[in-house]
């Protein structure tokens, strides 16, 4: 799909094919030189929900690269981001690799905290010490009562989201145990 200004010059060019997960968008200056190019990963073709991916570049009117950014498959800035002067000399560089590795480690550490034992899961849902539920219906009933006040949409407490996730994880552990014991 191309968009033209009143003088007939193509200013924006979109490339997307049904069944292909990527959308490319290019902007042009009046002299038809590339102004910027972006790549998106399309998550839903119907709503066109998308996230940034790959290299994003902006250009000076003369054609030299102005900025360059790199995004991973999750839309997170990674690698080197650079800014250039009009003459092509490098003005600024930031390495996002270290930040990316730290964010990934933090995420994995949070995920590791969710590994809990059967007894811990039962205690989180409010069952007494040494009391393990015997039916999935009982787990679901207690879970609904326990998580309702913790739901992030209903509780203004900033820690409620983490407690809600812990209770949900406890339910998963107990249900997995019950389905495996039959």
Residue frames as qw, qx, qy, qz and C-alpha x, y, z in Angstrom:
[[0.000, 0.893, 0.450, 0.000, 0.00, 0.00, 0.00],
 [0.451, 0.082, 0.023, 0.889, 1.48, 3.35, -1.00],
 [0.044, -0.869, -0.407, 0.277, 0.44, 6.83, 0.08],
 [0.471, 0.356, 0.223, 0.776, 1.16, 9.80, -2.18],
 [0.079, -0.523, -0.272, 0.804, 1.16, 13.53, -1.40],
 [0.445, 0.754, 0.303, -0.376, -0.73, 16.04, -3.58],
 [0.219, 0.752, -0.459, -0.419, 2.23, 16.44, -5.95],
 [0.907, 0.289, -0.237, -0.195, 2.27, 12.70, -6.69],
 [0.262, 0.546, -0.743, 0.286, 5.33, 11.79, -4.62],
 [0.800, -0.285, -0.527, -0.031, 5.17, 8.52, -2.65],
 [0.164, -0.701, 0.409, -0.560, 5.61, 9.42, 1.03],
 [0.556, -0.317, 0.682, -0.354, 4.73, 6.15, 2.83],
 [0.638, 0.242, -0.658, -0.317, 5.02, 2.55, 1.65],
 [0.656, -0.300, 0.571, -0.392, 3.58, -0.41, 3.62],
 [0.528, 0.252, -0.772, -0.250, 4.35, -4.04, 2.80],
 [0.472, -0.152, 0.742, -0.451, 2.30, -6.79, 4.39],
 [0.505, 0.081, -0.719, -0.471, 1.09, -10.08, 2.97],
 [0.811, -0.301, 0.126, -0.485, -1.62, -12.20, 4.56],
 [0.991, -0.046, -0.105, 0.073, -0.06, -15.24, 6.16],
 [0.602, 0.364, -0.322, 0.634, 3.26, -13.44, 6.61],
 [0.521, -0.657, -0.447, 0.311, 4.04, -12.29, 10.14],
 [0.420, -0.331, -0.014, 0.845, 5.94, -9.11, 9.25],
 [0.246, 0.910, 0.331, 0.053, 4.87, -5.60, 8.26],
 [0.544, -0.064, 0.099, 0.831, 7.40, -3.22, 6.75],
 [0.089, 0.939, 0.320, -0.094, 6.84, 0.55, 6.79],
 [0.554, 0.003, 0.156, 0.818, 8.98, 3.04, 4.86],
 [0.065, 0.914, 0.247, -0.316, 8.70, 6.84, 4.89],
 [0.627, 0.308, 0.270, 0.663, 10.17, 9.00, 2.13],
 [0.132, -0.530, -0.036, 0.837, 11.33, 12.62, 1.77],
 [0.505, 0.731, 0.133, -0.439, 9.99, 14.79, -1.07],
 [0.252, 0.677, -0.605, -0.335, 13.09, 13.92, -3.12],
 [0.925, 0.088, -0.271, -0.252, 12.11, 10.19, -2.86],
 [0.340, 0.393, -0.769, 0.372, 15.05, 9.35, -0.59],
 [0.636, -0.392, -0.664, 0.043, 14.27, 7.05, 2.33],
 [0.240, -0.697, 0.214, -0.641, 13.38, 8.94, 5.54],
 [0.422, -0.370, 0.724, -0.400, 12.87, 5.92, 7.84],
 [0.667, 0.047, -0.674, -0.315, 12.22, 2.20, 7.73],
 [0.464, -0.319, 0.625, -0.541, 10.61, 0.07, 10.41],
 [0.488, 0.016, -0.843, -0.226, 9.76, -3.60, 10.77],
 [0.573, -0.267, 0.388, -0.671, 6.92, -4.97, 12.89],
 [0.097, -0.032, -0.994, -0.024, 5.96, -8.51, 13.91],
 [0.546, -0.203, -0.188, -0.791, 2.18, -8.81, 13.44],
 [0.186, -0.084, 0.892, -0.403, 0.62, -10.79, 16.29],
 [0.403, 0.478, 0.729, -0.279, -2.98, -10.63, 15.02],
 [0.214, 0.140, 0.578, 0.775, -3.81, -10.07, 11.35],
 [0.074, -0.717, -0.661, -0.210, -7.42, -9.10, 12.08],
 [0.276, -0.919, -0.211, 0.184, -6.63, -6.28, 14.52],
 [0.565, 0.664, -0.186, 0.453, -3.08, -5.68, 13.17],
 [0.584, -0.790, 0.186, -0.001, -1.70, -5.77, 16.72],
 [0.788, 0.449, -0.232, 0.352, 2.06, -5.64, 16.25],
 [0.584, -0.753, 0.110, 0.282, 5.36, -5.14, 18.06],
 [0.215, 0.865, -0.430, -0.142, 8.70, -3.69, 17.01],
 [0.914, -0.128, 0.334, 0.193, 11.27, -6.12, 15.64],
 [0.753, 0.373, 0.199, 0.504, 14.55, -6.07, 13.74],
 [0.401, -0.122, 0.019, 0.908, 16.43, -2.94, 12.72],
 [0.116, 0.907, 0.399, -0.073, 14.77, 0.49, 12.76],
 [0.512, -0.069, 0.166, 0.840, 16.57, 3.21, 10.84],
 [0.179, 0.921, 0.240, -0.249, 16.11, 6.91, 10.15],
 [0.652, 0.202, 0.276, 0.677, 17.93, 8.75, 7.37],
 [0.068, -0.576, 0.005, 0.815, 18.98, 12.33, 6.63],
 [0.580, 0.707, 0.161, -0.371, 17.55, 13.95, 3.51],
 [0.226, 0.722, -0.590, -0.283, 20.92, 13.44, 1.80],
 [0.863, 0.166, -0.442, -0.181, 20.68, 9.68, 2.29],
 [0.283, 0.359, -0.770, 0.445, 23.10, 9.09, 5.19],
 [0.570, -0.435, -0.696, 0.046, 21.91, 7.08, 8.19],
 [0.216, -0.680, 0.151, -0.684, 20.66, 9.25, 11.09],
 [0.509, -0.403, 0.615, -0.447, 19.80, 6.64, 13.76],
 [0.627, 0.126, -0.741, -0.202, 19.81, 2.88, 14.00],
 [0.541, -0.336, 0.556, -0.534, 18.05, 0.77, 16.65],
 [0.430, 0.108, -0.876, -0.189, 17.70, -2.99, 17.00],
 [0.665, -0.240, 0.311, -0.635, 14.80, -4.88, 18.60],
 [0.118, -0.144, 0.982, 0.006, 14.53, -8.57, 19.47],
 [0.243, -0.275, -0.831, -0.419, 11.55, -10.83, 18.71],
 [0.257, -0.593, -0.701, 0.300, 9.77, -9.62, 21.88],
 [0.079, 0.878, 0.255, 0.397, 9.99, -5.95, 20.91],
 [0.562, -0.778, 0.011, 0.281, 12.74, -5.15, 23.43],
 [0.329, 0.889, -0.313, 0.053, 15.62, -2.90, 22.42],
 [0.878, -0.322, 0.264, 0.236, 18.83, -4.90, 22.23],
 [0.741, 0.304, 0.185, 0.569, 22.29, -4.72, 20.71],
 [0.339, -0.233, 0.007, 0.911, 23.83, -1.39, 19.74],
 [0.216, 0.877, 0.428, 0.000, 21.78, 1.75, 19.10],
 [0.511, -0.110, 0.175, 0.834, 23.61, 4.47, 17.18],
 [0.211, 0.918, 0.252, -0.221, 23.15, 8.11, 16.21],
 [0.643, 0.127, 0.293, 0.696, 25.11, 9.59, 13.30],
 [0.003, -0.623, 0.009, 0.782, 25.92, 13.16, 12.24],
 [0.623, 0.694, 0.105, -0.346, 24.85, 14.44, 8.81],
 [0.292, 0.724, -0.594, -0.193, 28.37, 13.79, 7.49],
 [0.878, 0.092, -0.458, -0.101, 28.17, 10.10, 8.54],
 [0.251, 0.377, -0.715, 0.533, 30.38, 10.34, 11.64],
 [0.554, -0.418, -0.717, 0.059, 29.24, 8.49, 14.74],
 [0.172, -0.628, 0.151, -0.744, 27.80, 10.83, 17.44],
 [0.542, -0.358, 0.505, -0.569, 26.42, 8.44, 20.03],
 [0.604, 0.071, -0.778, -0.160, 26.35, 4.69, 20.76],
 [0.558, -0.372, 0.507, -0.542, 24.60, 2.74, 23.51],
 [0.351, 0.133, -0.922, -0.097, 25.00, -0.98, 24.04],
 [0.688, -0.275, 0.095, -0.665, 21.70, -2.43, 25.24],
 [0.708, 0.114, -0.697, -0.026, 23.09, -5.98, 25.41],
 [0.219, 0.091, -0.750, 0.617, 24.02, -5.73, 29.12],
 [0.438, -0.019, 0.277, -0.855, 20.62, -4.19, 30.00],
 [0.764, 0.082, -0.401, -0.499, 18.90, -6.93, 27.99],
 [0.584, 0.096, -0.782, 0.198, 20.82, -9.71, 29.75],
 [0.010, -0.059, 0.635, -0.770, 20.06, -8.17, 33.17],
 [0.601, 0.018, 0.050, -0.798, 16.31, -7.87, 32.36],
 [0.766, 0.095, -0.575, -0.270, 16.26, -11.47, 31.16],
 [0.399, 0.095, -0.794, 0.447, 18.04, -12.68, 34.32],
 [0.254, -0.045, 0.450, -0.855, 15.60, -10.70, 36.50],
 [0.729, 0.041, -0.211, -0.650, 12.63, -12.21, 34.66],
 [0.716, 0.090, -0.692, -0.015, 14.00, -15.74, 35.04],
 [0.159, 0.108, -0.725, 0.661, 14.69, -15.12, 38.74],
 [0.501, -0.026, 0.225, -0.835, 11.07, -14.02, 39.23],
 [0.796, 0.086, -0.423, -0.425, 9.87, -17.11, 37.39],
 [0.513, 0.163, -0.794, 0.284, 12.08, -19.30, 39.59],
 [0.176, -0.138, 0.577, -0.785, 10.41, -17.93, 42.73],
 [0.709, -0.002, -0.065, -0.702, 7.15, -19.45, 41.53],
 [0.649, 0.093, -0.755, -0.027, 8.43, -23.03, 41.90],
 [0.441, -0.427, 0.466, -0.638, 6.74, -24.13, 45.11],
 [0.054, 0.048, -0.992, 0.102, 6.16, -27.43, 46.88],
 [0.371, -0.441, -0.737, -0.353, 2.79, -29.09, 47.37],
 [0.410, -0.554, -0.574, 0.442, 2.67, -28.09, 51.06],
 [0.159, -0.279, -0.013, 0.947, 3.57, -24.45, 50.25],
 [0.186, -0.208, -0.570, -0.772, 0.87, -24.38, 47.57],
 [0.414, -0.550, -0.722, -0.071, -1.75, -25.66, 49.99],
 [0.358, -0.509, -0.385, 0.682, -0.68, -23.11, 52.63],
 [0.070, -0.074, 0.231, 0.968, -0.83, -20.25, 50.08],
 [0.326, -0.360, -0.609, -0.627, -4.43, -21.13, 49.31],
 [0.438, -0.437, 0.259, -0.742, -5.28, -21.21, 53.00],
 [0.876, -0.172, -0.434, -0.120, -5.39, -24.92, 53.77],
 [0.624, -0.735, 0.241, -0.110, -4.13, -25.90, 57.23],
 [0.035, -0.658, 0.751, 0.056, -0.65, -27.31, 57.90],
 [0.224, -0.151, 0.962, 0.045, -0.30, -30.80, 56.42],
 [0.551, 0.480, 0.579, -0.362, -3.76, -30.57, 54.86],
 [0.048, -0.201, 0.664, 0.719, -3.64, -31.33, 51.12],
 [0.646, 0.274, 0.127, -0.701, -6.96, -31.05, 49.19],
 [0.477, -0.012, 0.871, 0.113, -8.28, -34.23, 47.59],
 [0.458, 0.628, 0.622, 0.098, -10.62, -32.80, 44.92],
 [0.329, 0.220, 0.290, 0.871, -10.13, -30.25, 42.11],
 [0.201, -0.745, -0.460, -0.439, -13.48, -28.64, 42.95],
 [0.581, -0.723, -0.236, 0.289, -12.27, -27.92, 46.47],
 [0.535, -0.183, 0.156, 0.810, -9.08, -26.30, 45.12],
 [0.135, 0.453, 0.436, 0.766, -11.06, -24.15, 42.66],
 [0.356, -0.805, -0.438, -0.184, -13.54, -23.05, 45.31],
 [0.585, -0.646, -0.094, 0.482, -10.81, -21.99, 47.77],
 [0.477, 0.046, 0.298, 0.825, -8.81, -20.38, 44.93],
 [0.016, 0.666, 0.449, 0.596, -11.75, -18.18, 43.87],
 [0.463, -0.842, -0.276, 0.026, -12.28, -16.97, 47.45],
 [0.653, -0.478, 0.072, 0.584, -8.56, -16.33, 47.96],
 [0.448, 0.078, 0.361, 0.814, -7.81, -14.57, 44.67],
 [0.068, 0.808, 0.517, 0.274, -10.88, -12.34, 44.39],
 [0.260, -0.942, -0.080, 0.197, -9.55, -9.62, 46.76],
 [0.540, -0.476, 0.393, 0.572, -6.07, -9.89, 45.21],
 [0.602, 0.549, 0.469, 0.340, -7.11, -9.40, 41.59],
 [0.403, -0.103, 0.097, 0.904, -5.04, -6.54, 40.08],
 [0.067, -0.473, -0.444, -0.758, -8.18, -4.87, 38.68],
 [0.512, -0.701, -0.425, -0.257, -9.87, -4.80, 42.10],
 [0.682, -0.610, -0.147, 0.375, -6.98, -4.12, 44.48],
 [0.233, 0.953, -0.129, 0.146, -4.96, -0.86, 44.41],
 [0.635, -0.641, 0.396, 0.171, -2.07, -2.45, 46.36],
 [0.405, 0.715, -0.517, -0.240, 1.02, -2.64, 44.07],
 [0.122, -0.359, 0.923, -0.063, 2.03, -6.00, 45.58],
 [0.734, 0.178, 0.438, -0.488, -1.38, -7.52, 44.87],
 [0.719, 0.532, -0.333, -0.299, -0.36, -8.57, 41.37],
 [0.266, 0.457, -0.837, 0.142, 2.55, -10.67, 42.67],
 [0.390, -0.079, 0.776, -0.490, 0.40, -12.25, 45.40],
 [0.772, 0.360, 0.115, -0.512, -2.28, -12.98, 42.78],
 [0.604, 0.520, -0.587, -0.137, 0.33, -14.75, 40.62],
 [0.016, -0.336, 0.884, -0.325, 1.56, -16.76, 43.62],
 [0.596, 0.105, 0.585, -0.540, -1.97, -17.90, 44.48],
 [0.770, 0.474, -0.144, -0.402, -2.63, -18.78, 40.83],
 [0.403, 0.504, -0.764, 0.030, 0.62, -20.75, 40.70],
 [0.295, -0.186, 0.824, -0.447, -0.35, -22.57, 43.93],
 [0.760, 0.278, 0.285, -0.514, -3.64, -23.59, 42.31],
 [0.670, 0.542, -0.455, -0.225, -1.78, -24.89, 39.24],
 [0.113, 0.425, -0.870, 0.224, 0.56, -26.97, 41.42],
 [0.479, -0.007, 0.720, -0.502, -2.33, -28.50, 43.37],
 [0.780, 0.411, 0.083, -0.465, -4.41, -29.23, 40.26],
 [0.519, 0.550, -0.646, -0.105, -1.42, -30.81, 38.55],
 [0.114, -0.282, 0.890, -0.341, -0.85, -33.00, 41.63],
 [0.627, 0.166, 0.538, -0.538, -4.53, -34.03, 41.70],
 [0.765, 0.500, -0.161, -0.374, -4.66, -34.86, 37.98],
 [0.397, 0.524, -0.752, 0.038, -1.43, -36.88, 38.26],
 [0.244, -0.238, 0.838, -0.427, -2.53, -38.85, 41.32],
 [0.765, 0.195, 0.297, -0.538, -5.65, -40.31, 39.65]]
